[in-house]
Amino acid sequence: MILVLIGSPNKLGNTYTVVNELLKDIDEEIIYYDAYKSKIKACIDCKYCSSTSGCSIKDEMQDIYQLIEKVDTLIIASPLHFATFTGELINLLSRFQTYYAGKYVRLVNNPTIKKGLLVVTAGGHWPKMFVGVKETFNVVKLLFNIDKTLELLIAKCDEVLPTSSSEFKNRKQEIQLFLGEK
């Protein structure tokens, strides 16, 4: 099963287009979770998860917690906003605090996810523009012991459609094979 946590407010935008193209021929169950439709609140640092699994906030994040237990592959996809993920996706990811507390405070084993893929689209280009999202992805990899990962970071989407970019064209087959392997 593939879980796609997508942080794009635009279903016809670059991020959705790239993810849909990558997943077009993948023969797996794919579940999309749109951060803009989900109405998930950000972590409030209440410390509930320091002593108890889960979260004190009861919203749609409960569905994601259940999916995390079953998923083989996690895809985090977002346009780049101010050198990070979109606000709604950050809200969702902040709720992974329960897994951080599980691993480092409660000292329990978190679910293990076999593979992870980071997909980020961005207008413009500067040397360190993807550092923030890559570091956040590194934290997610640590929480779920994801050892097989790939990143697709596409800049200059304001100049070229991301699916026409050399980065996408050069990596599409590699990523599809990665996603399809058991």
N, C-alpha and C positions, 0 to 999 in steps of 0.2 A: 504494500500500500504506500502511495506517495501522498504526503500532506504538503500543500502549497499554502504558505502564509504570504499573502500578497498585500502590499501596502500602497497600491496605486488607487487614486480617486477616479481614474479614467479607464473604463473598460475597453475603450478603443485606443488607448495610449500605447506608448512604446513598451512599457514593462509587460502588460498583458499580451501584446503582440509577440514579444520574444518568448515568453513562457508558453503560450499556446503553440507556437511553432516548434519549440523543443519537445513538447509533450504530444504532438500530433499523432505520432505512430507508436507510442509507448503502450504496450499491452499490460497495463497494471491498473488497479483501482486507483483513481486520482480524486482527491478531495481538495477543493479550493476553499480557503477561508479568507474572505475579503475583510481586511481590517476596517474599511470604511463602512461596511454594512453591518458589522458585528456588534457594535455598541459595547465594546469592552473598555472598562475603566482602567486607568493606570494604577499601578501599585501605590498604596498609601503608606507603606512602611509601618504597618501596625504591629508587626512582629508575630502575628498569628502563626505564620509558617515556621517560625523558629522552634516551635514546640509541637506543631501538628501539621501533617501533610495536607496540602491543598491551600485554599485561600479563604479569607473571611468574606471577600466580595463574591456574592453569588450572581453571576451573569453568564454570558455565553462562553466565557473562558473555561467553564466547567466542561463544555463539549471538547475543547481543545485538549484539556488534561486527559480526557478519556481516549482521544485519538492518539496522543503521544504514546500511550501504552501499547498501541497496535502497529504504529507506523514503522516502515523499513527505511523510508527515505524522506527527508525533510528538505523542502525548498523554501528559502526565504527570498522574496523578490520585491523590489521597491525602486521607484525613481529616487534619485539623490536630491534631497532638499536640505540646503544649508549644510552640506557635507555629511549628512547622516540619512538614516531612514526617515520616511514620512512620520509625522506626529502620531497618527493612528496606529501605525505598525509599532512604533516605540512603546505606545501604551500597552499593546498586546505583549510585546517581548518583555516589558518590565514585570509582567505577571509570571515570568519564569523564575522570579525570585524564590518561589516555593522549591524549585529544583536546586537553586543555589544553597538555600538553607538546608535542604535535605542532604546534599553532598558534604557541605562544610560545617554545618551546625548540628543537625540531627544525626549526621553520620550514617545515612542509609544509602542504599543503591538506587540511583535514578534509573528510569527506563533507558535502555541502550538503543540508539538509532544507528543503523548500519552505514547510511550514506547521507551526505548533505551537499546541497548546491546553493550557492549564493548568486543571485542574478540582480544586477543593478544597472539601470540606465541613467544617463546624465547628459545634460546639455553642457557645452563648454568643455574645457580641458585644462587642468593644471596638474603638476607632478604628484601631489599628495592628496588628490581629491577623494580617493576611496579609502583612505586610512581609517576613518571612523567606522564605516560599515564593516570593514574587514576585522577590526578589533571586536566589535559586537558579535560578529559571526564566530570569532575565536572563543568567546565566552560560551556561546551556545554549543559549540563543539565540545568544550570541556564538560558542560553539564550533562550531556547525553553520550559521552564517550564516542563521539563520531570520529572514526579514523580515516574514512574514505570521503574526501571532499573535493569539490571543484568550485571555481569561481568564474563567473562570466560578468565582466565589468566593462560596459560599453559607454565610452565618452562620445562627445560631439554629436549627440542625437538631435541637436538643433541644426546641424548641417547635413546629416545623412540619416535616412531611416535605419534603425538599429539592425533590422534583418538584412539590410544591404551593406552593412559595415564589414570590413575585412575581419574584425574580431569575431563577429557572429559567424560569418561564412567559414572561417578557419577552424572554429571550435564546435560547430553544430553537430557533426557526426560523432566526435569524441564524447560530447555530453550526452547525446542520445544513446550511445553504447553504454556509457557509465550508468545512465538511468535504467536501462533495460537489463543490465546484468543482474543475475541472482546472487 
